[in-house]
Amino acid sequence: IGAKVDFKGALISHIFWFTNNLSSLCYWIGLNGYFSAVMAHIR
């Protein structure tokens, strides 16, 4: 049971880390896309 609980905790922490990185990635992609659009508009 202890191993199962540890695995579950690791899985949850991994999911949190993944969603956190994914949101950061989406944020940076959106930011880069925004700056690209602004630069294209200026040009």
C-alpha positions in Angstrom: 0.0 0.0 0.0 2.9 2.3 0.8 4.4 2.0 -2.7 0.9 2.6 -4.2 0.6 5.8 -2.2 4.1 7.0 -3.1 3.3 6.3 -6.8 0.1 8.2 -6.5 1.9 11.2 -4.9 4.6 11.1 -7.5 2.0 11.0 -10.3 0.1 13.9 -8.8 3.3 16.0 -8.3 4.3 15.1 -11.9 0.9 16.2 -13.2 1.2 19.5 -11.3 4.7 20.0 -12.7 3.5 19.2 -16.2 0.5 21.5 -16.1 2.7 24.3 -14.6 5.3 23.9 -17.3 2.6 23.7 -20.0 0.9 26.9 -18.8 4.4 28.6 -18.8 5.0 27.3 -22.3 1.6 28.5 -23.5 2.3 31.9 -21.9 5.7 32.3 -23.6 4.3 31.1 -26.9 1.4 33.6 -26.6 3.9 36.4 -25.6 6.2 35.6 -28.5 3.2 35.5 -30.9 2.0 38.9 -29.6 5.4 40.5 -30.1 5.7 39.0 -33.5 2.3 40.5 -34.4 3.3 43.9 -33.0 6.6 43.8 -35.0 4.8 42.8 -38.2 2.3 45.7 -37.6 5.1 48.2 -37.0 6.8 47.1 -40.2 
